[in-house]
Amino acid sequence: MPEGPNQIFYGDNLQLLRTLPAQQFRLIYIDPPFNTGKVQRRERLRAVAQPNGQRVGFGGKRYAVETYESPAFQDDFADYLDFLAPRLEEAYRVLAPDGSFFIHLDPHEVHYVKVLLDKIFGRACFMNEIIWAYDYGGRSKRYWPRKHDNILWYVKDPERYVFRYAEIDRIPYMAPGLVGPEKAARGKTPTDVWWLTIVPTHSKEKTGYPTQKPLKLLERIVRVHSEPGDWVLDFFAGSGTTGEAAARLGRKFVLIDNHPEAIRIMAKRLAFAQPKLVAPGASLEDGLGRGHP
């Protein structure tokens, strides 16, 4: 397995993947750009107490709302599969023989990526398409509101992989009166449709990174598909949710991203896990500027 502490790499993920040892990661989760054709950005707000502020809070206190800059990236690729293919091939190479690979997408590209992964892993190694469903935000009057993402799960060996059924978090029955008090109290295991809210705007979990995923989503994947002490890899690491889930559940992580703001956010968010920051071929100061946390 990789040696040393948790690690955050700043740089091109394809180049960095090629430096990692083969068959070393029990779990790989990635959340690449979705190729939406848009700039991905999230407005960040800060409430400041002010007697004449436009918002009213608890106890009648008034607040002014300030907006400030959010990380952003262009999510538009003419050659999306050509961009992903060599990275997915490297993911297969570094995945352990009994490891699991998860890729988080949406309906824009998931069908094309599945065909690509069938070629890389083999069709027999496809295990599930998980639908992450959420009910938050605006609702179009022109089409059914788009309120789900797609997560594909592949393994290297369909006869040998980590699936810790006893570690699955249980969810409430929709009709608890039909199953009796004992089952209702225990709850049921989720299916391949996961109803979990997105990260709320004012949540303490919110980092401001535009494509941040909820910690509970990653905790479910990490808890069930790896064991304590395992190494977990995310090479589109963004806000570092995979790293936080891994660290809090007793796993080690390697995170890679080429966005300076992502590295800043991860370094601050994951300081409790004491990660080593690595920038091959460049100093962190060159890439991130002074004042890096």
WOJOZI-V795795 format. One record per residue. PSI is psi in whole degrees, -180 to 180 (NA if undefined). Layout:
psi=PSI
psi=PSI
This chain:
psi=162
psi=149
psi=161
psi=-162
psi=176
psi=147
psi=139
psi=120
psi=134
psi=116
psi=-175
psi=124
psi=-31
psi=-46
psi=-42
psi=-38
psi=-38
psi=-13
psi=-9
psi=147
psi=152
psi=148
psi=42
psi=-11
psi=124
psi=-29
psi=132
psi=127
psi=133
psi=149
psi=75
psi=172
psi=145
psi=-6
psi=51
psi=-13
psi=12
psi=166
psi=126
psi=119
psi=147
psi=129
psi=132
psi=137
psi=151
psi=125
psi=129
psi=127
psi=130
psi=127
psi=-34
psi=20
psi=156
psi=-13
psi=144
psi=129
psi=-161
psi=136
psi=16
psi=5
psi=143
psi=148
psi=144
psi=144
psi=124
psi=142
psi=148
psi=166
psi=140
psi=150
psi=149
psi=151
psi=152
psi=116
psi=69
psi=112
psi=124
psi=-25
psi=50
psi=-49
psi=-36
psi=-34
psi=-45
psi=-37
psi=-53
psi=-28
psi=-37
psi=-34
psi=-39
psi=-37
psi=-43
psi=-41
psi=-42
psi=-7
psi=136
psi=157
psi=-28
psi=27
psi=168
psi=143
psi=128
psi=134
psi=129
psi=118
psi=-171
psi=-179
psi=-9
psi=-44
psi=-3
psi=-37
psi=-38
psi=-41
psi=-35
psi=-43
psi=-41
psi=-44
psi=-33
psi=-35
psi=-39
psi=-47
psi=-30
psi=138
psi=-31
psi=-15
psi=1
psi=127
psi=-48
psi=151
psi=113
psi=133
psi=117
psi=110
psi=138
psi=159
psi=82
psi=142
psi=-168
psi=164
psi=119
psi=149
psi=8
psi=-17
psi=168
psi=128
psi=135
psi=103
psi=43
psi=155
psi=166
psi=131
psi=117
psi=134
psi=122
psi=154
psi=163
psi=-34
psi=111
psi=-6
psi=-7
psi=105
psi=166
psi=122
psi=96
psi=83
psi=-39
psi=-17
psi=-1
psi=130
psi=140
psi=153
psi=158
psi=147
psi=142
psi=-28
psi=74
psi=-26
psi=-18
psi=-13
psi=-7
psi=158
psi=-35
psi=-49
psi=-39
psi=-40
psi=-35
psi=-34
psi=175
psi=161
psi=146
psi=159
psi=-156
psi=10
psi=116
psi=114
psi=104
psi=138
psi=156
psi=176
psi=114
psi=152
psi=-41
psi=16
psi=147
psi=-23
psi=-21
psi=128
psi=-17
psi=-8
psi=135
psi=-26
psi=29
psi=135
psi=152
psi=143
psi=-39
psi=-34
psi=-47
psi=-34
psi=-38
psi=-45
psi=-47
psi=-43
psi=-39
psi=-32
psi=14
psi=170
psi=157
psi=136
psi=-16
psi=158
psi=136
psi=136
psi=136
psi=112
psi=12
psi=64
psi=-26
psi=-118
psi=-5
psi=19
psi=-40
psi=-43
psi=-41
psi=-44
psi=-44
psi=-49
psi=-44
psi=-19
psi=14
psi=21
psi=169
psi=153
psi=151
psi=122
psi=141
psi=136
psi=153
psi=14
psi=120
psi=-39
psi=-33
psi=-43
psi=-41
psi=-48
psi=-45
psi=-42
psi=-41
psi=-47
psi=-37
psi=16
psi=-32
psi=-26
psi=1
psi=54
psi=154
psi=129
psi=128
psi=131
psi=82
psi=132
psi=-1
psi=153
psi=151
psi=-33
psi=-38
psi=-43
psi=-32
psi=-15
psi=166
psi=157
psi=12
psi=132
psi=NA
